Amino acid sequence: MLADPSGLAQKLSSLVGEEYVLTGPAAALYAVDEVAPALVVRPASQQEVASVVAACSAAEASMLQWTDDALMGLGNPPSRLEVVVCLDRLTRIVEFDDANLNVSAEAGVRLDALQAVLSAKGEFLPLDPAQSDQLTVGGLVQTNASGPSRLLYGSLRDWVLGLRVVLPGGERIRCGGKVIKNVSGYDMNKIFIGNLGTLGIVTEATFKLLPAPAMRATVVGAFAQLSEVRAAVGRTLESFLLPEALEALDPQALAILGPALGLDGAPGYGLAVSVAGSRETVERQVRDFCALFGEGKALKVETLGVEQADVAWRAIRDVQAKLPMGRVIAKIAVPIGKTLDLFSAAEGLMRRHEWRGAITAHAGSGIVRAGIEVGAGSDFEALREALLSLRREAEALDGSLVLEVAPLSLKRSFDTWGKVREGFTVMRRLKAELDPHALLSPGRFLGGI
């Protein structure tokens, strides 16, 4: 419990301005899993963030970094929450380094806005997580979010060159640099990526970039059986084809996405492929994929132009997030060869319980995303047991199941993260070293740290 909230509010007001410190009902809008903060502070600069964190630390106030609404539901309920540090005013693109193909942006910059600026320069950041119109640089780093194109480009950790971070006591540090070969000893960037802000508040990130490809195209197909999708995926991964993304869709996802994919009314399972590169490379791969789908007994095959493909891939990425409010979204990670096994297991549970939702899979990357609609009358015990079954199956393969979105009633009986893994002891020691009073995002991350 914060000993002197009014005193801390006055101190924070002196640092950022009274209009940027929220209390009462205004602060309650920033509740996380129904835990409302006493104060919300909106600093305007990275230096102000450091001053705010120092003041909160001196008052022994717990803090939570808020960058956007997209993934604030990720994590266990906070064990304490006194101050939300909202970074929505940190919206500067700090620097472009065209010679070295990198960009530095503050934590409040939205990913779509950054991509638009990069596109005008003929460059792009090869990351395509869900809800990119809402997700910010800070949210991206906090959650290590990724999307279908991780098949070709990897995850966020592959594209971060440097970070600016405010530690729990208010100290500002810089990790990494602005060129690729900048690491000597431990790569400190990685300890701050994907930990939900439990070790420090990231205020700026530097990313390496790629030149925009000359051309992109998408091939989509509908298949009667999952076995036919499995065969097409297997042939793709064994071939010399290099798609950016390879996404499998269950029948419910295909029904939702059909109009955007040009497959409206098509039955069965879907498979979408994105290819990029020179015109000659793209045209060749489109022909090869159309032939591969046709030989694989696809019921229908469509090739999408650039504009239609952009709409289609955004719809694919956001299909679970666009389900009605009151939903569960689970991210399952397994070895690549087992991806469609877990996809099939999740779909079987959905079908058995007659649940509505959508399941997709990054078929060449080992990621399955299952979205399930829930409501007041839902059988939460059956849902919990189904998720436990999927988690056990994933963990038996040395994988994981993480809840990205879930009602609090489910979170109270189902840990967001699952079992701790090798390396957790190191993470716990880092937490004790950097945040000995457990002031940053307490209780939300793996193992309750």
Secondary structure as GFF3:
##gff-version 3
##sequence-region A 1 449
A	DSSP	alpha_helix	5	16	.	.	.	ID=ss1
A	DSSP	three_ten_helix	18	20	.	.	.	ID=ss2
A	DSSP	beta_strand	21	22	.	.	.	ID=ss3
A	DSSP	alpha_helix	24	28	.	.	.	ID=ss4
A	DSSP	beta_strand	39	41	.	.	.	ID=ss5
A	DSSP	alpha_helix	46	58	.	.	.	ID=ss6
A	DSSP	beta_strand	63	66	.	.	.	ID=ss7
A	DSSP	beta_strand	83	86	.	.	.	ID=ss8
A	DSSP	beta_strand	93	97	.	.	.	ID=ss9
A	DSSP	three_ten_helix	98	100	.	.	.	ID=ss10
A	DSSP	beta_strand	102	106	.	.	.	ID=ss11
A	DSSP	alpha_helix	111	120	.	.	.	ID=ss12
A	DSSP	beta_strand	123	124	.	.	.	ID=ss13
A	DSSP	alpha_helix	137	143	.	.	.	ID=ss14
A	DSSP	alpha_helix	150	153	.	.	.	ID=ss15
A	DSSP	three_ten_helix	156	158	.	.	.	ID=ss16
A	DSSP	beta_strand	160	166	.	.	.	ID=ss17
A	DSSP	beta_strand	172	176	.	.	.	ID=ss18
A	DSSP	alpha_helix	189	192	.	.	.	ID=ss19
A	DSSP	beta_strand	201	208	.	.	.	ID=ss20
A	DSSP	beta_strand	210	211	.	.	.	ID=ss21
A	DSSP	beta_strand	215	223	.	.	.	ID=ss22
A	DSSP	alpha_helix	226	238	.	.	.	ID=ss23
A	DSSP	beta_strand	245	249	.	.	.	ID=ss24
A	DSSP	alpha_helix	251	261	.	.	.	ID=ss25
A	DSSP	beta_strand	269	277	.	.	.	ID=ss26
A	DSSP	alpha_helix	279	295	.	.	.	ID=ss27
A	DSSP	beta_strand	300	304	.	.	.	ID=ss28
A	DSSP	alpha_helix	306	318	.	.	.	ID=ss29
A	DSSP	beta_strand	327	333	.	.	.	ID=ss30
A	DSSP	three_ten_helix	336	338	.	.	.	ID=ss31
A	DSSP	alpha_helix	339	353	.	.	.	ID=ss32
A	DSSP	beta_strand	357	362	.	.	.	ID=ss33
A	DSSP	beta_strand	367	373	.	.	.	ID=ss34
A	DSSP	alpha_helix	380	396	.	.	.	ID=ss35
A	DSSP	beta_strand	400	405	.	.	.	ID=ss36
A	DSSP	alpha_helix	408	411	.	.	.	ID=ss37
A	DSSP	alpha_helix	424	434	.	.	.	ID=ss38
A	DSSP	three_ten_helix	446	448	.	.	.	ID=ss39
###
